[in-house]
Each structure stands twice: as C-alpha cells, then as structure tokens.
C-alpha cells in the first residue's frame, strides 16, 4: 500500500507537469494576490481571516483572540511539525507523543475529544485512539499548509459542537503560492536537509491556469525523519517516520461570481514504536489519511444580499498496527508477531452559509446564517489482544446545527455582533444510545474611542457533545489491569466565556513607513459538566506480576495491589482564566514580534489544577533585512515557565534560542537556514511523551519556474 501510494503521487506530479507544459491559454489579469515568492511583511496581524465570523477581516480587526500563521512564517523556521509552526501563537500548544507523527491542538488548556475543532480545508478532523497521548490527533505535514487560522475560546458560534476551546483551521496550499497573476503555469521544487534526525524533505508543486476560468494545482511531498538526540545527547528512540503525500486542487469559474472548487489530499505515514507509552508491545504502524472536499461559492459586489458558500466533505483516517514483538502481557493472551489491529474513522459532512449585507438607516449589517452537519463512523478491529478494540470502541455519532449572526457597524466607532446557535447530536454503539441539544448565544461589543484603538467585550457560550469513546469505552487496560466503564448518561459540556480585549493598529509611529499592530485580551472560561476520567467504586486487588491469575489475590493478597475502576464522568465545573498578548512592529529594514500567555486552570470540585493547562510562555522574534530585502537574518527567544508542582507530570521551565537566515536571490530562487535550540538545552515540552530535540540545523533550497 505504501509503495502504491508513492507511485500514485509521483504519477500525479508527472501529469501536472505535462498539463502545465501543454497549457496555452492566457492568464487573467484580475486573479487574487500574487505568489508569495518575495520577502514578505511579517506583520501577520494584517493577514486576512474568515475563521472567526465567516466574513473577511484582518486579524487585528477581529473582535476575538485570533491569530494567523502564514506560509512565510513556516518557511522562515522550516517547521517539520504543526507544533513547530504554532510556537509563536499565544494560548496554543500542540502536544504530541514524539514516537507518533500525529498532532493535537491545545487552546487555552482545552484539548481532547473535539474541544478544539480542527479543520483542514473546512473538513473536520475527528480521529482518536486511546493511548498515552492526546485523545484526539490529526495527521498533516506543514509543507502542505498554506495558512493556519486560530480562534481562541468558544466565540466562533458558526463552527458548531465541540469548539469550546477554539478553532484551528488549516488551509492547504493553492495556485497563488506558485503563480503570480500574469503567469499561466509553473513548478516549484523544494529540497531540505537537517541534522539530529530532521532528515530529508522533498516538495514538488505544479500549477496551471486553464484559460481565464479554471486552474489546477498539485503537490507531492516526501519526508523522511530519523530518531533525534535530546539536549543531554541521549537518543530518543522511534522518533522518526516516513511520509508520502499528494494534494490536488481544481477551481472552475463558469460565470461571473460563481466558483466550483474540489480538493483531494492523501497522506501515508510509516513508523515503528512500542506504543505511545514507549514501553509496551512493539508495533509497525501505517497511517493513511484522506481529505476530499467539493464546494460552490457565489459572491459579487452588485448582489450584496448573496455571499453564498456550500461545501461537502469526506475525511478518513486509518491507523493499522502490526505486531513485531509482543510484550509479556500480550504474549500471555496468545498474541504473536504479525497479528493486527486497526482503528478507522470516516467523517461525512457539509456546511452551508450565506451573508447578506444591507443597511438600516446609519447602521450597516452583515447578516450571516447557515447550517451544518457531520457524521462520524468509528470502526475498530483488534486481532492483537483486544485492548484497542475495547478502549477505542466502534460507534456512530451525528452532529448537526444551525446559526444566525448579525454584525452591525455604526460610523467608525461602534461594532456590535450578536449570534445564536442551535446544536443537536445523536450517538450510538455497543447497545447504548445518547442524544441532546442546546441553544448557545454570543454577544460582542467593540468601541473605538480614538482612532487606532478598539476595545471589545464578549460573552459567548459553547457546547460539546460527548465523544464515542467517552460514552462507550468498556474494557480492561493492559498491566496494571484496571477496568474502564462506559457511561451513556454523560451530559454535554457547556462553556461560558467572558472576554475583554483591545486591538491596536498604527502606521508611521516612529518613522515613515513603519507599522505597529497589537492584540491583548483577558478571559474567564467556565465549563459546566466538564468530562474527565475519574476513579469510581471500591478498589479491588490485582497481581503485581503480569500474567499472574487474579485468583492468587484470594490466597496471597500480599502479592497484589489495590486498583480502582475508571469511568468518564461529568465534573461539576472547571474554570480557566488567562491573559494573551500578541504584537508586531515592522520598520522596513527590521521587525520584531512578541507573543505571551498566562494561563490558570482549576477543577472547581477538587480545587486542583487541570493537567492540560500548559505553563506560562513568551516568545519573541527579532529580524533584520539587508541587500534590498533579499537577505533576512534574525532569531527567536522562547521562555517557558515551570508547571505547577501539583499537576500529574510537572516539568521545569526552560529557555530556547533559535536562529534563522533567508536569502531571496530573485523571484524564483530562495535559500533558508535555521538553527533550533542553539544552546542544546535539555527540555520537555509540556504534555509531550519524551524530551524534545537538542541542537538541530535545517537547510532548504527552493527553486521556482514559471511562464507567462
């Protein structure tokens, strides 16, 4: 399967090149922004986003905790993982089991089971397998990403069930990453190498404009990484993997204002490990993912009441594990090398929304309304011990909802946003069923007391339906064996968020041509009926030695230990508070950015901390431009506080220094160098399974060819 996928991707690249070479139509003059091949403005707070409200606005104008990571940001630091790409985003971390290339997103201390809605080209990513990593992972190589939009908190009513922590929307690359408006076809080739396990990267992209009304984009990515060494010089085993991926995008514009778009993306990861714990049975792992979308949009200035978007999508993620060497626990169950298990999720969904623009007297309105639905089907097959089949149960879940949102603007000093969403869910499997529904309101007021400064306040509610695993899990954990019980009576989580913030936007501050942008906010998010795994019932005795029969505990209890059963239950309330700051200053021949986060999380029942709340962090980047902006050099300092000592796995604080240099020889040739963890610091990113990489250097060369 792996070799077939690789050959298919190579064949696709060859086909794209042939189509480009044969294209004869002229490029239109009114297409969107040009290819991002020149030195770019790093003030990403000026980037356009639609994630918060479905209407276009710059990040600095968004009345919410919002951030954008651009393709230029990822190229500057040569991100190898999504975690690398998100280092400079306040309130966000991407924890991972380092021996598994899957990623998760943690926003403001919330993660797992869809508390953060992860979207790739608008398609939900709901894969989950129970283990010693986050309960909710997705697979996406940074080289396929064009932009990352993050909205923090349950303020994005339009994204439905789950987003009580926020939304992370990943947009894959497009034709505008390759071609300028007056170019009709082109290719881009990127080759990268790295030390300390960073390995080899190949990215080949092609794009062609088929006349004035259609275009085609394709990309092939191959990445091979190896096990790295931490700051102490110790090799962290099984931290390498092999990836083959292909992406195809097609757009057709049959008439003025109309566009039909299609996307297909496949990824195949291969890697070996001893489970996400790093100490269990040894497995050979293969992950196959697919994301397919089909959309229609209509937007035209002379039809202000119709700005329509219709999108359907299908996603699937399948993890297949083959036993290489079973440990004692699995051997006792008769598991042999070659036995297999698989966990597969398929999600089918659609999203329909429209924005009508009109005025009532002096007030301008952008009225957005729509509905969406998604169906998850999880199928687990376990012929290797039965643990995965029990702890990641098969089942089905439907999420549906609709919303209405009105953005009102009065003159240049007042904006008001009111929204209401209805959510409904139904879940079944293992002989159990559950369902529920709720209305969730949102209200925001933004005031501009002086030009350049906008103050805002928000009250917003969010709703998360229980997941299939939380509801249906029923089985025994491997040694030390304990039972995990289903709970079909789980209540959905309800978040109530209060937030206040300020957006600052000034030009020509200290000198002509400079820019200053900043966003800062404080928030308090209370989650009622927060779901967590807790001890239930009375303890029972199990043997200390794996494979020993439980009956020994009746005759010789001294060889046994007390164990509780566990179950996902509703905690009465959890509370998370925090402060977030993001700022950027650009003075043409240099730039500086700062992003900081202070978070506190508390279980209101026990008074203890929430383990998923990451420590306080600040990150700052300083860069300088030389040689008519062709050469950019700089560095990034990241300081992370120690965690609270009362969390399950406390970690010490640390500081990291990264250096970067980019040389844009001309529009078509660019070289990049980055040195990460310059001082070879020993550290572990909070919630990661193992220590992170020590000193690492990465090199990349990008060459583009295009024709008019």
Long-range contacts (C-beta under 8 A, 24 or more apart in sequence): 1-268, 1-286, 1-288, 2-242, 2-244, 2-268, 2-270, 2-286, 5-244, 5-246, 5-266, 5-268, 5-288, 6-222, 6-244, 6-268, 8-246, 8-266, 9-220, 9-244, 9-245, 9-246, 9-266, 10-220, 12-218, 12-220, 12-246, 12-248, 13-204, 13-206, 13-218, 13-220, 13-246, 15-218, 16-206, 16-207, 16-208, 16-216, 16-218, 17-187, 17-206, 19-206, 19-208, 19-216, 20-185, 20-186, 20-187, 20-206, 20-207, 20-208, 21-185, 23-184, 23-185, 23-208, 23-209, 23-210, 25-184, 25-209, 25-210, 25-211, 25-212, 26-184, 26-211, 26-212, 27-179, 27-181, 27-182, 27-183, 27-184, 27-209, 27-212, 27-708, 28-181, 28-209, 28-212, 29-181, 29-182, 30-181, 31-176, 31-181, 31-209, 32-176, 32-181, 33-176, 34-176, 34-179, 34-180, 34-181, 35-176, 35-177, 35-178, 35-179, 35-180, 35-183, 35-186, 35-704, 35-706, 36-70, 36-71, 36-72, 36-176, 36-177, 37-180, 37-664, 37-667, 37-668, 37-670, 37-704, 38-629, 38-664, 38-667, 39-625, 39-629, 39-630, 39-632, 39-662, 39-664, 40-70, 40-72, 41-515, 41-586, 42-72, 42-73, 42-584, 42-586, 42-591, 42-593, 42-621, 42-623, 43-515, 43-517, 43-584, 43-586, 43-591, 44-68, 44-69, 44-70, 44-73, 44-584, 45-517, 45-518, 45-519, 45-582, 45-584, 46-515, 46-517, 47-147, 49-149, 50-149, 51-149, 51-150, 51-151, 51-156, 51-167, 51-169, 52-151, 52-155, 52-156, 53-156, 53-158, 53-368, 53-405, 53-407, 53-417, 54-158, 54-309, 54-353, 54-355, 54-368, 54-370, 54-405, 55-355, 55-366, 55-368, 55-407, 59-519, 60-503, 60-504, 60-505, 60-517, 60-518, 60-519, 61-454, 61-503, 61-505, 62-151, 62-503, 63-415, 63-417, 63-444, 63-446, 63-454, 63-456, 63-458, 63-501, 63-503, 64-151, 64-152, 64-153, 64-155, 64-156, 64-444, 64-458, 64-499, 64-501, 65-90, 65-91, 65-151, 65-152, 65-153, 65-155, 65-166, 65-499, 65-501, 65-519, 65-521, 65-523, 65-580, 66-149, 66-150, 66-151, 66-152, 66-519, 67-92, 67-149, 67-150, 67-152, 67-582, 67-595, 68-147, 68-148, 68-149, 68-150, 69-147, 69-148, 69-150, 70-147, 71-145, 71-146, 71-147, 71-173, 71-177, 74-142, 74-145, 75-662, 75-672, 75-700, 75-702, 76-632, 76-660, 76-662, 76-672, 76-674, 77-636, 77-658, 77-660, 77-674, 77-676, 78-192, 78-194, 78-672, 78-674, 78-698, 78-700, 79-142, 80-142, 80-194, 80-198, 80-201, 80-223, 80-225, 80-698, 81-142, 82-140, 82-142, 82-145, 82-148, 83-685, 84-142, 85-142, 85-145, 85-148, 86-148, 86-150, 87-619, 87-636, 87-638, 88-593, 88-595, 88-619, 88-621, 88-636, 89-150, 89-582, 89-595, 90-152, 90-580, 90-581, 90-582, 90-595, 90-596, 90-597, 91-152, 91-578, 91-580, 91-597, 91-599, 92-150, 92-152, 92-168, 93-614, 93-617, 93-685, 93-686, 93-687, 95-133, 95-134, 95-685, 95-686, 95-687, 95-688, 96-133, 96-134, 96-137, 96-688, 96-689, 97-131, 97-132, 97-133, 97-276, 97-688, 97-689, 98-236, 98-239, 98-688, 98-689, 98-690, 98-692, 99-236, 99-237, 99-238, 99-239, 99-271, 99-273, 99-274, 99-276, 99-278, 99-689, 99-690, 100-133, 100-137, 100-271, 100-273, 100-276, 100-285, 101-139, 101-241, 101-243, 101-269, 101-271, 101-287, 102-127, 102-133, 102-137, 102-138, 102-139, 102-287, 103-137, 103-138, 103-139, 103-140, 104-133, 104-134, 104-136, 104-137, 104-138, 105-168, 106-134, 106-165, 106-612, 106-614, 106-687, 107-150, 107-152, 107-153, 107-165, 107-166, 107-168, 108-152, 108-153, 108-165, 108-166, 108-523, 108-525, 108-576, 108-578, 108-599, 109-165, 109-576, 109-578, 109-599, 109-601, 109-610, 109-612, 109-613, 109-614, 110-164, 110-165, 110-166, 110-525, 110-527, 110-576, 110-612, 111-135, 111-136, 111-165, 111-612, 112-136, 112-612, 113-464, 113-466, 113-467, 113-469, 113-470, 113-531, 114-161, 114-162, 114-464, 114-467, 115-162, 115-163, 115-164, 115-165, 115-464, 115-493, 116-162, 116-163, 116-165, 116-166, 116-167, 116-168, 117-159, 117-160, 117-162, 117-163, 117-166, 117-167, 117-168, 118-168, 118-170, 119-159, 119-167, 119-168, 119-169, 119-170, 120-170, 120-172, 120-265, 120-291, 120-315, 121-170, 121-171, 121-172, 121-263, 121-265, 121-291, 121-293, 121-313, 122-169, 122-293, 122-295, 122-311, 122-313, 122-351, 123-291, 123-292, 123-293, 123-313, 123-314, 123-315, 123-347, 123-349, 124-313, 124-315, 124-347, 124-349, 124-374, 125-315, 125-317, 125-347, 126-315, 126-345, 126-347, 126-374, 126-376, 127-317, 127-319, 127-345, 128-345, 128-392, 128-467, 128-469, 129-319, 129-343, 129-388, 129-392, 130-388, 130-391, 130-392, 130-469, 130-473, 131-275, 131-276, 131-277, 132-275, 132-276, 132-277, 132-278, 132-689, 133-276, 133-689, 134-687, 135-467, 135-469, 138-317, 139-267, 139-269, 139-287, 139-289, 139-317, 140-170, 140-267, 141-221, 141-223, 141-243, 141-245, 141-267, 143-190, 143-201, 143-203, 143-221, 143-223, 144-172, 144-173, 144-219, 144-221, 144-245, 144-247, 144-265, 144-267, 145-170, 145-171, 145-172, 145-173, 146-171, 146-172, 146-173, 146-174, 146-177, 147-171, 152-580, 153-460, 153-497, 153-499, 153-523, 153-525, 154-440, 154-460, 154-461, 154-462, 154-495, 154-497, 154-525, 155-442, 155-444, 155-458, 155-460, 155-497, 155-499, 157-403, 157-405, 157-419, 157-420, 157-421, 157-440, 157-442, 157-460, 158-353, 158-368, 158-370, 158-403, 158-405, 158-419, 158-421, 160-372, 160-399, 160-401, 160-403, 160-421, 160-423, 161-399, 161-401, 161-423, 161-425, 161-463, 161-464, 161-465, 161-492, 162-399, 162-464, 162-465, 163-462, 163-464, 164-462, 164-463, 164-464, 164-493, 164-494, 164-495, 164-525, 164-527, 172-247, 172-249, 172-263, 172-265, 173-205, 173-217, 173-219, 173-247, 174-217, 174-249, 175-207, 175-209, 175-215, 175-216, 175-217, 175-249, 175-251, 177-205, 178-205, 178-206, 178-207, 178-217, 178-704, 178-706, 179-207, 179-209, 179-706, 180-706, 182-708, 183-209, 183-706, 183-707, 183-708, 184-208, 184-209, 184-707, 184-708, 185-209, 185-706, 185-707, 186-704, 186-705, 186-706, 186-707, 187-704, 187-705, 187-706, 188-702, 188-703, 188-704, 188-705, 189-702, 189-703, 189-704, 190-700, 190-701, 190-702, 190-703, 191-700, 191-701, 192-698, 192-699, 192-700, 192-701, 193-698, 193-699, 193-700, 194-696, 194-697, 194-698, 194-699, 195-695, 195-696, 195-697, 195-698, 196-228, 196-229, 196-693, 196-694, 196-695, 196-696, 196-697, 197-225, 197-226, 197-227, 197-228, 197-229, 197-239, 197-240, 197-693, 197-696, 198-225, 198-228, 198-696, 198-697, 198-698, 199-223, 199-224, 199-225, 199-226, 199-240, 200-224, 201-700, 213-252, 213-253, 213-254, 214-250, 214-251, 214-252, 214-253, 215-250, 215-251, 216-248, 216-249, 216-250, 217-247, 217-248, 217-249, 217-250, 218-246, 218-247, 218-248, 218-249, 219-245, 219-246, 219-247, 220-245, 220-246, 220-247, 221-245, 221-246, 221-247, 228-693, 228-694, 228-696, 229-693, 229-694, 230-682, 230-690, 230-691, 230-692, 230-693, 230-694, 231-677, 231-680, 231-681, 231-682, 231-683, 231-691, 231-694, 231-695, 232-682, 232-691, 232-694, 233-694, 234-691, 236-690, 236-691, 236-693, 237-278, 238-271, 238-272, 238-273, 238-274, 238-278, 239-690, 240-271, 241-269, 241-270, 241-271, 242-269, 242-270, 242-271, 243-267, 243-268, 243-269, 243-270, 244-268, 256-300, 257-298, 257-299, 257-300, 257-303, 258-296, 258-297, 258-298, 259-296, 259-297, 259-298, 260-294, 260-295, 260-296, 261-293, 261-294, 261-295, 261-296, 261-297, 262-292, 262-293, 262-294, 262-295, 263-291, 263-292, 263-293, 264-290, 264-291, 264-292, 265-289, 265-290, 265-291, 265-292, 266-290, 272-324, 274-327, 276-689, 277-689, 278-689, 278-690, 280-327, 280-329, 280-330, 280-478, 281-323, 281-324, 281-325, 281-326, 281-327, 281-329, 281-330, 281-335, 281-384, 281-385, 282-323, 282-324, 282-325, 282-326, 282-327, 283-321, 283-322, 283-323, 283-324, 284-321, 284-322, 284-324, 285-319, 285-320, 285-321, 286-319, 286-320, 286-322, 287-317, 287-318, 287-319, 287-320, 288-316, 288-317, 288-318, 288-320, 289-315, 289-316, 289-317, 289-318, 290-314, 290-315, 290-316, 290-317, 291-315, 304-356, 304-357, 304-358, 305-356, 305-357, 305-358, 306-354, 306-356, 307-354, 307-355, 307-356, 307-357, 308-353, 308-354, 309-351, 309-352, 309-353, 309-354, 309-370, 310-350, 310-351, 310-352, 311-350, 311-351, 311-352, 312-349, 312-350, 313-347, 313-348, 313-349, 313-350, 313-351, 314-346, 314-347, 314-348, 314-349, 315-346, 315-347, 316-344, 316-345, 316-346, 316-347, 317-344, 317-345, 318-342, 318-343, 318-344, 318-345, 319-343, 319-344, 321-384, 321-388, 323-384, 326-384, 326-385, 328-479, 328-546, 328-547, 329-385, 329-478, 329-479, 329-546, 329-547, 330-384, 330-385, 330-478, 331-547, 332-546, 332-547, 333-385, 333-386, 335-384, 335-385, 339-383, 339-384, 339-385, 340-381, 340-383, 340-384, 341-380, 341-381, 341-382, 341-383, 341-384, 341-385, 341-388, 341-389, 342-380, 342-381, 342-382, 343-378, 343-379, 343-380, 343-388, 343-392, 344-378, 344-379, 344-380, 345-376, 345-377, 345-378, 345-379, 346-376, 346-377, 346-379, 347-374, 347-375, 347-376, 347-377, 348-374, 348-375, 349-373, 349-374, 349-375, 350-374, 362-410, 362-411, 363-408, 363-409, 363-410, 364-408, 364-409, 364-410, 365-406, 365-407, 365-408, 365-409, 366-406, 366-407, 367-404, 367-405, 367-406, 367-407, 368-403, 368-404, 368-405, 368-406, 368-407, 369-402, 369-403, 369-404, 369-405, 370-402, 370-403, 371-400, 371-401, 371-402, 371-403, 372-400, 372-401, 372-402, 373-398, 373-399, 373-400, 373-401, 374-398, 374-399, 374-400, 376-468, 378-429, 378-468, 385-478, 386-475, 387-475, 387-476, 387-477, 387-478, 389-475, 390-473, 390-474, 390-475, 390-476, 390-484, 391-469, 391-473, 391-475, 391-477, 391-484, 392-469, 392-473, 393-429, 393-430, 393-468, 393-469, 393-472, 393-473, 393-474, 394-429, 394-430, 394-468, 395-427, 395-428, 395-429, 395-430, 395-468, 395-471, 395-472, 396-427, 396-428, 396-429, 396-468, 397-425, 397-426, 397-427, 397-428, 397-465, 397-467, 397-468, 398-425, 398-426, 398-427, 399-423, 399-424, 399-425, 399-465, 400-424, 400-425, 405-442, 412-448, 412-451, 413-447, 413-448, 413-449, 414-445, 414-446, 414-447, 414-448, 415-444, 415-445, 415-446, 415-447, 415-454, 415-456, 416-444, 416-445, 416-446, 417-442, 417-443, 417-444, 417-445, 417-446, 418-442, 418-443, 418-444, 419-443, 421-463, 423-463, 423-465, 425-465, 425-492, 427-465, 427-466, 427-468, 427-471, 427-472, 429-468, 429-471, 429-472, 430-472, 430-474, 430-486, 432-471, 432-472, 432-486, 432-488, 433-488, 434-466, 434-471, 434-488, 434-489, 434-490, 436-465, 436-491, 436-492, 438-463, 438-492, 438-494, 440-494, 452-504, 452-505, 452-506, 453-502, 453-503, 453-504, 454-502, 454-503, 454-504, 454-505, 455-500, 455-501, 455-502, 456-500, 456-501, 456-502, 456-503, 457-498, 457-499, 457-500, 457-501, 458-497, 458-498, 458-499, 458-500, 458-501, 459-496, 459-497, 459-498, 459-499, 460-496, 460-497, 460-499, 461-494, 461-495, 461-496, 461-497, 462-494, 462-495, 462-497, 463-492, 463-493, 463-494, 463-495, 464-492, 464-493, 464-495, 465-492, 466-490, 466-491, 466-492, 466-531, 466-568, 470-531, 470-568, 471-568, 473-568, 479-546, 480-542, 480-561, 480-563, 481-542, 481-563, 482-542, 482-563, 482-564, 482-565, 482-566, 483-565, 483-566, 484-533, 484-565, 484-566, 484-567, 485-536, 485-565, 485-566, 485-567, 486-567, 487-567, 487-568, 487-569, 490-531, 490-568, 490-569, 490-570, 491-529, 491-570, 492-529, 493-527, 493-528, 493-529, 493-530, 493-531, 494-527, 494-528, 494-529, 495-525, 495-526, 495-527, 495-528, 496-525, 496-526, 496-527, 496-528, 497-523, 497-524, 497-525, 497-526, 498-523, 498-524, 499-523, 499-524, 504-583, 509-585, 510-587, 511-587, 513-587, 513-588, 514-585, 514-586, 514-587, 514-588, 515-584, 515-585, 515-586, 516-583, 516-584, 516-585, 517-583, 517-584, 517-585, 518-581, 518-582, 518-583, 518-584, 519-580, 519-581, 519-582, 519-583, 520-579, 520-580, 520-581, 520-582, 520-583, 521-579, 521-580, 522-577, 522-578, 522-579, 523-577, 523-578, 523-580, 524-575, 524-576, 524-577, 525-575, 525-576, 525-577, 526-573, 526-574, 526-575, 527-573, 527-574, 527-575, 527-576, 528-572, 528-573, 529-570, 529-571, 529-572, 529-573, 530-570, 530-571, 530-572, 530-573, 530-574, 530-603, 531-568, 531-569, 531-570, 531-571, 532-568, 532-569, 532-571, 532-603, 533-566, 533-567, 533-568, 533-569, 534-566, 534-567, 534-568, 534-569, 534-571, 535-564, 535-565, 535-566, 536-564, 536-565, 536-566, 536-567, 536-569, 537-564, 537-565, 538-564, 539-563, 539-564, 540-564, 540-565, 571-603, 571-604, 571-605, 572-604, 572-605, 573-604, 573-605, 574-601, 574-602, 574-603, 574-604, 574-610, 575-601, 575-602, 575-604, 576-600, 576-601, 576-602, 576-610, 576-613, 577-601, 588-625, 589-624, 589-625, 589-626, 590-622, 590-623, 590-624, 590-625, 591-621, 591-622, 591-623, 591-625, 591-634, 592-620, 592-621, 592-622, 592-623, 593-620, 593-621, 594-618, 594-619, 594-620, 595-619, 595-620, 608-646, 609-644, 609-646, 609-647, 611-647, 611-648, 611-649, 612-687, 614-643, 614-686, 614-687, 615-640, 615-641, 615-642, 615-643, 615-644, 615-651, 615-653, 615-686, 616-640, 616-641, 617-641, 623-660, 629-664, 630-663, 630-664, 630-665, 631-661, 631-662, 631-663, 631-664, 632-660, 632-661, 632-662, 632-663, 632-664, 633-659, 633-660, 633-661, 633-662, 634-659, 634-660, 634-661, 635-659, 635-660, 636-660, 640-683, 640-686, 643-686, 651-683, 651-684, 651-686, 652-683, 654-681, 654-683, 655-681, 656-681, 656-683, 667-704, 668-703, 668-704, 668-705, 668-706, 669-701, 669-702, 669-703, 669-704, 670-701, 670-702, 671-699, 671-700, 671-701, 671-702, 672-698, 672-699, 672-700, 672-701, 672-702, 673-697, 673-698, 673-699, 673-700, 674-698
